[in-house]
Amino acid sequence: MSLRPDPGLVDRARTLGAAVAVGGDLGEVLALARELSPTAQRLGSDSAPYLTALLSVGAGDLTVARVVEPHLDAVAILAQSAAAQDERRRGRRRVGRVRRRGASHHLAGTPDEHGTWTLTGRKPWCSLASEVSHAVITAHTGPGTRRAFAVDLGHRASRTPSSGGSRAG
């Protein structure tokens, strides 16, 4: 597969990066990330648009790419999770992605009797946590097992380091 940057997207990223560099806010960059979300939702079945979008944004401005990429990554994970749930319902199996974690940090997920998960512990960071509403994070769910959770960052416990945990659905 031969990928070439989209000149219009390169120029747009360059312009956004210049605006952010002189004190502009990230609102327009985050709007670009949301606009590119459909490319991430198709990752796996049609990866070229996703890769072209990242290539183009990165060629235009690396700071803009560092804002856009975590959003697209989370969108792709959520889309793949939905597809995996569909596959499980049909009796098929898919392999998930392994996410990095901090060596000295441990986040554990424990379900209650109703299937609601409680997350306890800490993650070292979340890209743009003050700018995003949700995050996809991984937590240990048993010996040698981890699972990804979509967490609402507006939930008080998920932003309070001393609280020790947050609820995930």
N, CA and C atoms as a LAMMPS dump frame, in Angstrom:
ITEM: TIMESTEP
0
ITEM: NUMBER OF ATOMS
507
ITEM: BOX BOUNDS ff ff ff
-5.0000000000000000e+02 5.0000000000000000e+02
-5.0000000000000000e+02 5.0000000000000000e+02
-5.0000000000000000e+02 5.0000000000000000e+02
ITEM: ATOMS id mol type element x y z
1 1 1 N 0.847 -1.163 0
2 1 2 C 0 0 0
3 1 3 C 0.9 1.236 0
4 2 1 N 0.69 2.105 -0.938
5 2 2 C 1.444 3.344 -1.041
6 2 3 C 0.571 4.494 -0.547
7 3 1 N 1.012 5.129 0.498
8 3 2 C 0.239 6.223 1.062
9 3 3 C 0.885 7.551 0.722
10 4 1 N 0.072 8.521 0.403
11 4 2 C 0.537 9.871 0.133
12 4 3 C -0.278 10.841 0.979
13 5 1 N 0.412 11.851 1.53
14 5 2 C -0.321 12.828 2.34
15 5 3 C -1.376 13.567 1.512
16 6 1 N -2.451 13.929 2.164
17 6 2 C -3.495 14.749 1.568
18 6 3 C -3.056 16.21 1.736
19 7 1 N -2.732 16.906 0.635
20 7 2 C -2.206 18.273 0.75
21 7 3 C -3.121 19.22 1.524
22 8 1 N -4.435 19.08 1.352
23 8 2 C -5.362 19.942 2.08
24 8 3 C -5.295 19.712 3.574
25 9 1 N -5.188 18.462 3.989
26 9 2 C -5.104 18.133 5.408
27 9 3 C -3.752 18.542 5.981
28 10 1 N -2.689 18.413 5.189
29 10 2 C -1.358 18.868 5.619
30 10 3 C -1.407 20.368 5.898
31 11 1 N -1.965 21.139 4.972
32 11 2 C -2.053 22.59 5.137
33 11 3 C -2.905 22.964 6.346
34 12 1 N -4.005 22.251 6.52
35 12 2 C -4.897 22.537 7.658
36 12 3 C -4.187 22.286 8.975
37 13 1 N -3.47 21.157 9.071
38 13 2 C -2.729 20.837 10.292
39 13 3 C -1.63 21.873 10.532
40 14 1 N -0.956 22.3 9.49
41 14 2 C 0.098 23.307 9.608
42 14 3 C -0.49 24.611 10.161
43 15 1 N -1.638 25.027 9.626
44 15 2 C -2.3 26.255 10.073
45 15 3 C -2.745 26.137 11.53
46 16 1 N -3.348 25.002 11.886
47 16 2 C -3.783 24.793 13.268
48 16 3 C -2.596 24.789 14.227
49 17 1 N -1.512 24.136 13.81
50 17 2 C -0.316 24.087 14.651
51 17 3 C 0.264 25.463 14.895
52 18 1 N 0.292 26.293 13.855
53 18 2 C 0.802 27.655 14.002
54 18 3 C -0.076 28.455 14.946
55 19 1 N -1.388 28.269 14.866
56 19 2 C -2.314 28.988 15.748
57 19 3 C -2.125 28.563 17.202
58 20 1 N -1.958 27.266 17.441
59 20 2 C -1.753 26.77 18.802
60 20 3 C -0.426 27.288 19.357
61 21 1 N 0.594 27.361 18.51
62 21 2 C 1.922 27.792 18.946
63 21 3 C 1.932 29.24 19.44
64 22 1 N 1.042 30.069 18.931
65 22 2 C 1.011 31.474 19.365
66 22 3 C -0.072 31.721 20.415
67 23 1 N -0.45 30.669 21.134
68 23 2 C -1.37 30.826 22.243
69 23 3 C -2.812 30.509 21.948
70 24 1 N -3.096 29.952 20.781
71 24 2 C -4.462 29.558 20.471
72 24 3 C -4.876 28.361 21.297
73 25 1 N -6.182 28.13 21.391
74 25 2 C -6.628 26.972 22.156
75 25 3 C -6.699 25.734 21.261
76 26 1 N -6.938 24.612 21.871
77 26 2 C -6.96 23.346 21.155
78 26 3 C -8.328 23.01 20.567
79 27 1 N -9.301 23.88 20.722
80 27 2 C -10.657 23.601 20.263
81 27 3 C -10.734 23.194 18.803
82 28 1 N -10.054 23.919 17.935
83 28 2 C -10.092 23.596 16.506
84 28 3 C -9.352 22.298 16.206
85 29 1 N -8.288 22.019 16.956
86 29 2 C -7.552 20.759 16.767
87 29 3 C -8.423 19.58 17.202
88 30 1 N -9.119 19.744 18.33
89 30 2 C -10.019 18.685 18.784
90 30 3 C -11.196 18.51 17.821
91 31 1 N -11.642 19.598 17.21
92 31 2 C -12.701 19.491 16.193
93 31 3 C -12.198 18.692 14.997
94 32 1 N -10.945 18.893 14.611
95 32 2 C -10.353 18.107 13.526
96 32 3 C -10.309 16.631 13.912
97 33 1 N -9.935 16.342 15.145
98 33 2 C -9.885 14.949 15.614
99 33 3 C -11.258 14.301 15.49
100 34 1 N -12.292 15.014 15.933
101 34 2 C -13.657 14.47 15.823
102 34 3 C -14.06 14.292 14.361
103 35 1 N -13.659 15.213 13.516
104 35 2 C -13.978 15.124 12.079
105 35 3 C -13.334 13.893 11.441
106 36 1 N -12.149 13.524 11.913
107 36 2 C -11.433 12.371 11.353
108 36 3 C -11.849 11.044 11.994
109 37 1 N -12.725 11.082 12.994
110 37 2 C -13.139 9.87 13.706
111 37 3 C -13.627 8.745 12.802
112 38 1 N -14.402 9.026 11.75
113 38 2 C -14.863 7.913 10.907
114 38 3 C -13.73 7.095 10.289
115 39 1 N -12.565 7.721 10.057
116 39 2 C -11.444 6.953 9.497
117 39 3 C -10.963 5.919 10.51
118 40 1 N -11 6.262 11.798
119 40 2 C -10.561 5.337 12.844
120 40 3 C -11.577 4.23 13.069
121 41 1 N -12.853 4.535 12.896
122 41 2 C -13.887 3.523 13.094
123 41 3 C -13.766 2.395 12.079
124 42 1 N -13.165 2.668 10.924
125 42 2 C -13.015 1.646 9.878
126 42 3 C -11.646 0.96 9.923
127 43 1 N -10.803 1.335 10.892
128 43 2 C -9.473 0.754 10.973
129 43 3 C -9.572 -0.763 11.072
130 44 1 N -8.816 -1.445 10.268
131 44 2 C -8.864 -2.905 10.222
132 44 3 C -9.547 -3.371 8.958
133 45 1 N -10.717 -2.806 8.679
134 45 2 C -11.405 -3.169 7.436
135 45 3 C -10.976 -2.267 6.288
136 46 1 N -10.607 -1.023 6.592
137 46 2 C -10.14 -0.081 5.583
138 46 3 C -9.172 0.875 6.263
139 47 1 N -7.906 0.482 6.366
140 47 2 C -6.915 1.235 7.12
141 47 3 C -6.307 2.41 6.359
142 48 1 N -6.373 2.414 5.039
143 48 2 C -5.715 3.457 4.25
144 48 3 C -6.181 4.867 4.624
145 49 1 N -7.493 5.13 4.764
146 49 2 C -7.897 6.495 5.139
147 49 3 C -7.354 6.92 6.505
148 50 1 N -7.335 6 7.454
149 50 2 C -6.808 6.289 8.793
150 50 3 C -5.319 6.634 8.717
151 51 1 N -4.563 5.787 8.039
152 51 2 C -3.128 6.017 7.929
153 51 3 C -2.821 7.284 7.139
154 52 1 N -3.585 7.539 6.091
155 52 2 C -3.401 8.759 5.302
156 52 3 C -3.686 9.99 6.16
157 53 1 N -4.74 9.924 6.98
158 53 2 C -5.074 11.05 7.855
159 53 3 C -3.938 11.322 8.84
160 54 1 N -3.425 10.286 9.502
161 54 2 C -2.322 10.482 10.453
162 54 3 C -1.063 10.974 9.761
163 55 1 N -0.758 10.4 8.609
164 55 2 C 0.406 10.825 7.839
165 55 3 C 0.274 12.302 7.465
166 56 1 N -0.886 12.7 7.014
167 56 2 C -1.116 14.072 6.57
168 56 3 C -1.031 15.058 7.735
169 57 1 N -1.677 14.718 8.844
170 57 2 C -1.65 15.608 10.003
171 57 3 C -0.232 15.717 10.54
172 58 1 N 0.48 14.588 10.624
173 58 2 C 1.86 14.61 11.092
174 58 3 C 2.787 15.379 10.174
175 59 1 N 2.563 15.296 8.871
176 59 2 C 3.375 16.055 7.921
177 59 3 C 3.12 17.545 8.059
178 60 1 N 1.897 17.901 8.462
179 60 2 C 1.562 19.312 8.637
180 60 3 C 2.081 19.883 9.936
181 61 1 N 1.896 19.161 11.04
182 61 2 C 2.335 19.651 12.344
183 61 3 C 2.311 18.499 13.346
184 62 1 N 3.45 18.218 13.954
185 62 2 C 3.532 17.087 14.888
186 62 3 C 2.763 17.331 16.185
187 63 1 N 2.67 18.571 16.628
188 63 2 C 1.888 18.852 17.829
189 63 3 C 0.414 18.546 17.585
190 64 1 N -0.085 18.948 16.43
191 64 2 C -1.476 18.649 16.086
192 64 3 C -1.661 17.136 16.006
193 65 1 N -0.696 16.441 15.426
194 65 2 C -0.785 14.974 15.327
195 65 3 C -0.81 14.33 16.709
196 66 1 N -0.062 14.887 17.658
197 66 2 C -0.039 14.323 19.008
198 66 3 C -1.354 14.546 19.742
199 67 1 N -2.151 15.509 19.308
200 67 2 C -3.482 15.718 19.881
201 67 3 C -4.499 14.814 19.192
202 68 1 N -4.394 14.701 17.868
203 68 2 C -5.365 13.943 17.077
204 68 3 C -5.213 12.436 17.288
205 69 1 N -3.985 11.933 17.33
206 69 2 C -3.739 10.488 17.365
207 69 3 C -4.361 9.769 18.558
208 70 1 N -4.255 10.284 19.809
209 70 2 C -4.884 9.552 20.923
210 70 3 C -6.403 9.449 20.778
211 71 1 N -7.021 10.498 20.243
212 71 2 C -8.474 10.45 20.03
213 71 3 C -8.813 9.374 19.001
214 72 1 N -8.092 9.374 17.874
215 72 2 C -8.363 8.378 16.837
216 72 3 C -8.08 6.969 17.338
217 73 1 N -7.037 6.822 18.15
218 73 2 C -6.71 5.518 18.72
219 73 3 C -7.856 5.016 19.595
220 74 1 N -8.388 5.885 20.452
221 74 2 C -9.497 5.488 21.321
222 74 3 C -10.745 5.158 20.507
223 75 1 N -11.02 5.939 19.467
224 75 2 C -12.178 5.659 18.604
225 75 3 C -12.02 4.291 17.948
226 76 1 N -10.805 3.984 17.479
227 76 2 C -10.549 2.685 16.846
228 76 3 C -10.741 1.542 17.84
229 77 1 N -10.257 1.725 19.064
230 77 2 C -10.401 0.69 20.086
231 77 3 C -11.876 0.439 20.384
232 78 1 N -12.645 1.511 20.538
233 78 2 C -14.072 1.354 20.825
234 78 3 C -14.796 0.681 19.666
235 79 1 N -14.44 1.051 18.43
236 79 2 C -15.074 0.426 17.263
237 79 3 C -14.707 -1.052 17.184
238 80 1 N -13.439 -1.373 17.451
239 80 2 C -13.011 -2.766 17.414
240 80 3 C -13.663 -3.555 18.537
241 81 1 N -13.867 -2.922 19.689
242 81 2 C -14.526 -3.586 20.802
243 81 3 C -15.963 -3.941 20.436
244 82 1 N -16.66 -3 19.803
245 82 2 C -18.034 -3.278 19.373
246 82 3 C -18.059 -4.417 18.36
247 83 1 N -17.102 -4.404 17.427
248 83 2 C -17.025 -5.477 16.436
249 83 3 C -16.698 -6.806 17.111
250 84 1 N -15.817 -6.776 18.117
251 84 2 C -15.46 -8 18.833
252 84 3 C -16.665 -8.565 19.583
253 85 1 N -17.479 -7.669 20.166
254 85 2 C -18.684 -8.138 20.853
255 85 3 C -19.628 -8.802 19.863
256 86 1 N -19.766 -8.223 18.676
257 86 2 C -20.596 -8.832 17.631
258 86 3 C -20.045 -10.206 17.245
259 87 1 N -18.724 -10.306 17.109
260 87 2 C -18.09 -11.571 16.74
261 87 3 C -18.297 -12.62 17.834
262 88 1 N -18.172 -12.204 19.099
263 88 2 C -18.377 -13.153 20.2
264 88 3 C -19.802 -13.68 20.188
265 89 1 N -20.746 -12.806 19.886
266 89 2 C -22.147 -13.247 19.822
267 89 3 C -22.333 -14.291 18.725
268 90 1 N -21.526 -14.199 17.686
269 90 2 C -21.619 -15.164 16.588
270 90 3 C -20.684 -16.346 16.794
271 91 1 N -19.972 -16.399 17.923
272 91 2 C -19.104 -17.526 18.228
273 91 3 C -17.708 -17.418 17.641
274 92 1 N -17.327 -16.253 17.16
275 92 2 C -15.976 -16.071 16.62
276 92 3 C -15.116 -15.383 17.664
277 93 1 N -13.812 -15.433 17.458
278 93 2 C -12.881 -14.847 18.421
279 93 3 C -11.986 -13.848 17.716
280 94 1 N -11.677 -12.726 18.393
281 94 2 C -10.735 -11.734 17.887
282 94 3 C -9.719 -11.435 18.978
283 95 1 N -8.524 -11.082 18.554
284 95 2 C -7.466 -10.742 19.495
285 95 3 C -7.48 -9.234 19.713
286 96 1 N -7.421 -8.798 20.974
287 96 2 C -7.43 -7.378 21.298
288 96 3 C -6.039 -6.787 21.267
289 97 1 N -5.943 -5.514 21.618
290 97 2 C -4.674 -4.793 21.641
291 97 3 C -4.156 -4.71 23.068
292 98 1 N -2.855 -4.772 23.234
293 98 2 C -2.222 -4.612 24.536
294 98 3 C -1.791 -3.162 24.655
295 99 1 N -2.161 -2.514 25.727
296 99 2 C -1.85 -1.108 25.942
297 99 3 C -0.727 -0.974 26.955
298 100 1 N 0.113 0.043 26.799
299 100 2 C 1.199 0.296 27.74
300 100 3 C 0.671 0.725 29.096
301 101 1 N 1.509 0.534 30.099
302 101 2 C 1.164 0.985 31.448
303 101 3 C 2.446 1.416 32.149
304 102 1 N 2.313 2.198 33.199
305 102 2 C 3.464 2.627 33.982
306 102 3 C 3.957 1.496 34.854
307 103 1 N 5.269 1.34 34.951
308 103 2 C 5.847 0.232 35.712
309 103 3 C 5.476 0.278 37.189
310 104 1 N 5.368 1.467 37.765
311 104 2 C 5.085 1.563 39.195
312 104 3 C 3.607 1.833 39.474
313 105 1 N 2.769 1.785 38.467
314 105 2 C 1.341 2.045 38.644
315 105 3 C 0.545 0.769 38.384
316 106 1 N -0.501 0.599 39.147
317 106 2 C -1.345 -0.581 38.982
318 106 3 C -2.802 -0.143 39.08
319 107 1 N -3.581 -0.507 38.091
320 107 2 C -5.011 -0.223 38.092
321 107 3 C -5.726 -1.558 38.003
322 108 1 N -6.612 -1.817 38.946
323 108 2 C -7.326 -3.093 38.989
324 108 3 C -8.807 -2.878 38.72
325 109 1 N -9.397 -3.802 37.991
326 109 2 C -10.828 -3.777 37.721
327 109 3 C -11.498 -4.957 38.396
328 110 1 N -12.57 -4.679 39.143
329 110 2 C -13.304 -5.726 39.856
330 110 3 C -14.797 -5.563 39.58
331 111 1 N -15.451 -6.631 39.087
332 111 2 C -16.902 -6.514 38.847
333 111 3 C -17.696 -6.814 40.117
334 112 1 N -18.863 -6.191 40.23
335 112 2 C -19.753 -6.556 41.325
336 112 3 C -20.756 -7.593 40.812
337 113 1 N -21.713 -7.953 41.632
338 113 2 C -22.662 -9.011 41.262
339 113 3 C -23.573 -8.616 40.097
340 114 1 N -23.634 -7.321 39.77
341 114 2 C -24.472 -6.853 38.662
342 114 3 C -23.682 -6.627 37.379
343 115 1 N -22.377 -6.889 37.422
344 115 2 C -21.54 -6.705 36.242
345 115 3 C -21.002 -5.298 36.075
346 116 1 N -21.18 -4.439 37.081
347 116 2 C -20.605 -3.101 37.042
348 116 3 C -19.189 -3.184 37.588
349 117 1 N -18.262 -2.599 36.865
350 117 2 C -16.857 -2.681 37.246
351 117 3 C -16.459 -1.485 38.089
352 118 1 N -15.618 -1.722 39.09
353 118 2 C -14.99 -0.663 39.869
354 118 3 C -13.502 -0.714 39.564
355 119 1 N -12.938 0.432 39.22
356 119 2 C -11.51 0.538 38.947
357 119 3 C -10.837 1.174 40.151
358 120 1 N -9.771 0.539 40.625
359 120 2 C -9.054 1.014 41.797
360 120 3 C -7.571 1.094 41.471
361 121 1 N -6.96 2.214 41.79
362 121 2 C -5.538 2.406 41.538
363 121 3 C -5.306 3.667 40.731
364 122 1 N -4.169 3.715 40.035
365 122 2 C -3.805 4.911 39.303
366 122 3 C -3.198 4.555 37.954
367 123 1 N -3.405 5.443 37.008
368 123 2 C -2.729 5.408 35.72
369 123 3 C -1.799 6.609 35.702
370 124 1 N -0.624 6.491 35.078
371 124 2 C 0.333 7.597 35.149
372 124 3 C -0.108 8.85 34.394
373 125 1 N -0.897 8.711 33.337
374 125 2 C -1.332 9.881 32.578
375 125 3 C -2.409 9.494 31.592
376 126 1 N -3.114 10.503 31.115
377 126 2 C -4.095 10.348 30.046
378 126 3 C -3.879 11.521 29.109
379 127 1 N -3.631 11.254 27.842
380 127 2 C -3.409 12.328 26.88
381 127 3 C -4.566 13.313 26.91
382 128 1 N -4.241 14.579 27.134
383 128 2 C -5.218 15.67 27.095
384 128 3 C -6.389 15.466 28.047
385 129 1 N -6.139 14.919 29.22
386 129 2 C -7.219 14.617 30.167
387 129 3 C -8.093 15.828 30.459
388 130 1 N -7.526 17.006 30.482
389 130 2 C -8.33 18.195 30.782
390 130 3 C -9.173 18.641 29.594
391 131 1 N -8.927 18.077 28.415
392 131 2 C -9.628 18.492 27.203
393 131 3 C -10.64 17.477 26.689
394 132 1 N -10.578 16.246 27.18
395 132 2 C -11.443 15.197 26.64
396 132 3 C -12.486 14.778 27.669
397 133 1 N -13.576 14.201 27.191
398 133 2 C -14.653 13.796 28.09
399 133 3 C -14.527 12.351 28.549
400 134 1 N -13.875 11.495 27.754
401 134 2 C -13.759 10.068 28.052
402 134 3 C -12.355 9.579 27.712
403 135 1 N -11.976 8.459 28.294
404 135 2 C -10.691 7.838 27.989
405 135 3 C -10.877 6.328 27.917
406 136 1 N -10.075 5.682 27.08
407 136 2 C -10.019 4.22 27.046
408 136 3 C -8.75 3.844 27.79
409 137 1 N -8.911 3.1 28.881
410 137 2 C -7.773 2.706 29.697
411 137 3 C -7.811 1.202 29.932
412 138 1 N -6.666 0.648 30.298
413 138 2 C -6.606 -0.783 30.612
414 138 3 C -6.42 -0.963 32.113
415 139 1 N -6.971 -2.054 32.622
416 139 2 C -6.842 -2.391 34.043
417 139 3 C -6.669 -3.899 34.174
418 140 1 N -5.963 -4.299 35.214
419 140 2 C -5.804 -5.719 35.518
420 140 3 C -7.139 -6.255 36.037
421 141 1 N -7.575 -7.389 35.506
422 141 2 C -8.856 -7.968 35.926
423 141 3 C -8.69 -9.358 36.529
424 142 1 N -7.478 -9.81 36.633
425 142 2 C -7.188 -11.116 37.21
426 142 3 C -5.723 -11.431 36.997
427 143 1 N -5.266 -12.564 37.484
428 143 2 C -3.869 -12.936 37.296
429 143 3 C -3.524 -13.044 35.806
430 144 1 N -2.669 -12.153 35.341
431 144 2 C -2.227 -12.197 33.949
432 144 3 C -3.258 -11.73 32.936
433 145 1 N -4.343 -11.123 33.377
434 145 2 C -5.358 -10.653 32.428
435 145 3 C -5.611 -9.157 32.617
436 146 1 N -5.889 -8.488 31.491
437 146 2 C -6.25 -7.079 31.511
438 146 3 C -7.425 -6.875 30.572
439 147 1 N -8.102 -5.757 30.76
440 147 2 C -9.268 -5.439 29.966
441 147 3 C -9.297 -3.93 29.742
442 148 1 N -9.839 -3.505 28.603
443 148 2 C -9.975 -2.077 28.317
444 148 3 C -11.328 -1.587 28.817
445 149 1 N -11.338 -0.375 29.361
446 149 2 C -12.552 0.251 29.874
447 149 3 C -12.687 1.648 29.286
448 150 1 N -13.906 2.022 28.935
449 150 2 C -14.206 3.393 28.545
450 150 3 C -14.645 4.109 29.813
451 151 1 N -13.931 5.164 30.179
452 151 2 C -14.174 5.857 31.434
453 151 3 C -14.61 7.288 31.158
454 152 1 N -15.689 7.705 31.803
455 152 2 C -16.185 9.069 31.73
456 152 3 C -15.305 9.921 32.633
457 153 1 N -14.532 10.842 32.066
458 153 2 C -13.63 11.666 32.868
459 153 3 C -14.364 12.755 33.631
460 154 1 N -15.634 12.937 33.355
461 154 2 C -16.434 13.887 34.105
462 154 3 C -16.869 13.341 35.446
463 155 1 N -16.741 12.021 35.621
464 155 2 C -17.102 11.378 36.895
465 155 3 C -16.096 11.817 37.949
466 156 1 N -16.569 12.32 39.059
467 156 2 C -15.7 12.89 40.094
468 156 3 C -14.583 11.947 40.524
469 157 1 N -14.878 10.703 40.764
470 157 2 C -13.864 9.765 41.258
471 157 3 C -12.767 9.543 40.242
472 158 1 N -13.076 9.591 38.941
473 158 2 C -12.056 9.312 37.94
474 158 3 C -11.033 10.43 37.843
475 159 1 N -11.325 11.628 38.392
476 159 2 C -10.383 12.738 38.355
477 159 3 C -9.741 12.998 39.71
478 160 1 N -10.152 12.31 40.743
479 160 2 C -9.649 12.57 42.079
480 160 3 C -8.645 11.495 42.457
481 161 1 N -7.329 11.824 42.425
482 161 2 C -6.307 10.801 42.703
483 161 3 C -6.467 10.13 44.054
484 162 1 N -6.937 10.844 45.081
485 162 2 C -7.015 10.237 46.402
486 162 3 C -8.253 9.366 46.594
487 163 1 N -9.164 9.391 45.618
488 163 2 C -10.402 8.625 45.802
489 163 3 C -10.203 7.132 45.699
490 164 1 N -9.16 6.719 44.969
491 164 2 C -8.851 5.307 44.88
492 164 3 C -9.623 4.541 43.834
493 165 1 N -10.61 5.126 43.206
494 165 2 C -11.323 4.335 42.204
495 165 3 C -12.365 5.125 41.446
496 166 1 N -12.886 4.495 40.423
497 166 2 C -13.974 5.077 39.658
498 166 3 C -14.853 3.949 39.131
499 167 1 N -16.056 4.284 38.759
500 167 2 C -16.99 3.28 38.258
501 167 3 C -16.929 3.248 36.743
502 168 1 N -16.968 2.077 36.178
503 168 2 C -16.963 1.918 34.719
504 168 3 C -18.084 0.974 34.33
505 169 1 N -18.768 1.326 33.256
506 169 2 C -19.875 0.477 32.817
507 169 3 C -19.524 -0.435 31.705
